[in-house]
Amino acid sequence: MNAKSWQSAIFTPQVICFGMLASTFVYAGLIVAGILQRTEEPDPGLRWVFAGVGLAAAIASFVVPGILRRAQPPLKAETREEVDPEGQAMFRDAAPTRTIALDPEAARRTYVSRRQAPFIIALALSEVPAIMGLLSWLITDVPLAACLVLVAFSSTLMILRFPFPKRWRSDAEARFGALIPD
């Protein structure tokens, strides 16, 4: 497997993911460094609102992109059947075949363009807990550690979504119903 072609196809989503992840580290730095001052009179009632919004956004970061992806029309590509050289056939059985996309570059472009919007929405919703952690630090009397937990939770959500070539390729092949050669 040559991951180079998939690596170049998903370069932009990887840059976006790194940028969003870096923002969570900036939030953590602002909280820890104490550059931003807390309000004079913290509002203890908002701590649960911020925690609830952060948790709701984290759940939505899984639900909304899934809904958007299911709403998209199925992916189609021109394919051909060929004998699978790695397949095993029993005595008197036909040789196993596999379906292969004829234009892998077009298939990669189509897949990445369709997946990019739900991916960015998932990252944006994943960033909300970190923003809520920063707001909790500034407006409420939530302890430093609790605010940093929200930031770490947000970072974890983004890391879980990082667009690895192998993961995106296997998802694309499942959606096309065909192998996408390099």
Legacy VTK file of the C-alpha trace (Angstrom):
# vtk DataFile Version 3.0
C-alpha trace
ASCII
DATASET POLYDATA
POINTS 182 float
0.000 0.000 0.000
1.354 3.348 -1.020
-0.001 5.875 1.446
1.630 8.768 -0.387
-1.361 9.415 -2.636
-3.775 9.285 0.297
-1.403 11.458 2.300
-1.505 14.166 -0.355
-5.300 13.821 -0.716
-5.943 14.450 2.977
-3.244 17.036 3.604
-5.765 19.884 3.999
-7.948 18.047 6.557
-4.799 17.192 8.522
-3.708 20.852 8.580
-7.181 21.892 9.729
-7.093 19.279 12.492
-3.646 20.403 13.668
-4.814 24.030 13.709
-7.916 23.256 15.734
-5.886 21.105 18.121
-3.364 23.914 18.550
-6.193 26.243 19.575
-6.981 23.988 22.540
-3.371 24.278 23.675
-3.667 28.054 23.432
-6.759 27.943 25.659
-4.913 25.778 28.180
-1.965 28.165 28.086
-4.213 31.152 28.733
-5.813 29.384 31.691
-2.540 28.217 33.249
-0.539 31.390 32.597
-3.108 33.586 34.292
-2.816 36.255 31.612
-6.583 36.639 31.555
-8.051 37.803 34.831
-11.189 36.336 36.337
-14.213 38.565 36.797
-14.555 40.295 40.141
-17.754 38.492 41.093
-17.895 34.978 39.670
-21.299 33.581 38.772
-21.541 30.088 40.292
-24.756 29.307 38.401
-23.019 29.395 35.037
-20.617 26.560 35.866
-23.303 23.961 35.109
-24.433 25.811 32.005
-20.901 25.819 30.600
-20.376 22.159 31.495
-23.719 21.245 29.903
-22.979 23.169 26.720
-19.557 21.522 26.484
-21.000 18.039 26.953
-23.851 18.684 24.508
-21.399 19.916 21.889
-19.194 16.856 22.426
-22.165 14.558 21.827
-23.261 16.646 18.834
-19.742 16.323 17.404
-20.534 12.647 16.797
-24.218 12.931 15.897
-24.311 15.898 13.489
-21.500 14.763 11.138
-23.075 11.300 10.988
-26.415 12.806 9.999
-24.745 14.970 7.351
-22.821 12.026 5.893
-25.929 9.839 5.720
-27.816 12.654 3.968
-25.252 12.773 1.159
-25.905 10.786 -1.997
-23.979 7.500 -2.294
-20.480 7.656 -3.729
-20.094 6.110 -7.154
-17.098 5.416 -9.330
-16.416 3.423 -12.467
-15.149 0.028 -11.402
-13.969 -3.246 -12.842
-13.821 -6.767 -11.499
-10.523 -8.629 -11.471
-9.223 -11.831 -10.015
-7.933 -11.325 -6.504
-4.316 -12.584 -6.498
-4.407 -12.904 -2.705
-7.778 -14.640 -2.622
-8.046 -18.328 -1.896
-10.282 -20.648 -3.863
-11.231 -24.131 -2.844
-11.112 -27.001 -5.311
-13.591 -26.403 -8.196
-14.535 -22.943 -6.924
-14.276 -19.907 -9.139
-11.325 -17.687 -8.458
-12.259 -14.913 -6.012
-12.598 -11.451 -7.504
-12.364 -7.935 -6.206
-13.833 -4.636 -7.372
-11.369 -1.867 -8.206
-11.977 1.812 -8.987
-10.774 2.692 -12.489
-9.846 6.296 -11.632
-8.423 6.247 -8.093
-7.459 9.927 -8.107
-11.018 11.004 -8.952
-12.374 8.647 -6.286
-10.033 10.149 -3.666
-10.979 13.707 -4.656
-14.686 12.908 -4.534
-14.416 11.208 -1.171
-12.335 13.951 0.466
-14.550 16.734 -0.881
-17.659 14.995 0.461
-16.124 14.182 3.834
-14.495 17.544 4.480
-17.562 19.560 5.588
-18.801 16.997 8.147
-15.207 16.616 9.352
-14.786 20.363 9.939
-18.145 20.521 11.716
-17.052 17.647 13.968
-13.821 19.482 14.804
-15.627 22.749 15.492
-18.083 21.039 17.830
-15.159 19.246 19.475
-13.571 22.614 20.250
-16.582 23.849 22.227
-15.656 22.065 25.514
-12.282 23.844 25.460
-13.980 27.197 24.925
-16.365 26.392 27.781
-13.345 25.567 29.962
-11.827 28.955 29.189
-15.121 30.730 29.872
-15.554 28.769 33.097
-12.149 29.978 34.218
-12.975 33.602 33.402
-16.580 33.912 34.568
-17.211 31.296 37.253
-15.417 29.995 40.326
-14.616 26.609 38.792
-11.185 25.315 39.891
-8.264 25.410 37.488
-8.083 21.618 37.202
-11.738 21.324 36.152
-11.252 23.943 33.435
-8.198 22.093 32.152
-10.159 18.829 32.106
-12.607 20.416 29.651
-9.696 21.541 27.486
-8.121 18.064 27.613
-11.475 16.492 26.746
-11.716 18.743 23.705
-8.171 17.872 22.640
-8.929 14.164 22.985
-11.986 14.479 20.758
-9.867 16.121 18.072
-7.086 13.549 18.320
-9.656 10.767 17.933
-10.760 12.363 14.667
-7.317 12.909 13.176
-7.472 11.993 9.463
-4.999 9.137 9.167
-4.577 7.956 5.549
-5.314 4.325 6.405
-8.549 5.227 8.199
-9.837 7.526 5.454
-8.855 5.046 2.743
-10.697 2.155 4.380
-13.779 4.337 4.873
-13.635 5.480 1.244
-13.314 1.906 -0.002
-16.297 0.881 2.116
-18.386 3.773 0.776
-17.442 3.133 -2.858
-17.653 -0.626 -2.470
-14.370 -0.926 -4.337
-10.632 -0.901 -3.710
-8.946 2.396 -4.491
-5.450 1.590 -5.720
-2.574 4.030 -5.383
LINES 1 183
182 0 1 2 3 4 5 6 7 8 9 10 11 12 13 14 15 16 17 18 19 20 21 22 23 24 25 26 27 28 29 30 31 32 33 34 35 36 37 38 39 40 41 42 43 44 45 46 47 48 49 50 51 52 53 54 55 56 57 58 59 60 61 62 63 64 65 66 67 68 69 70 71 72 73 74 75 76 77 78 79 80 81 82 83 84 85 86 87 88 89 90 91 92 93 94 95 96 97 98 99 100 101 102 103 104 105 106 107 108 109 110 111 112 113 114 115 116 117 118 119 120 121 122 123 124 125 126 127 128 129 130 131 132 133 134 135 136 137 138 139 140 141 142 143 144 145 146 147 148 149 150 151 152 153 154 155 156 157 158 159 160 161 162 163 164 165 166 167 168 169 170 171 172 173 174 175 176 177 178 179 180 181
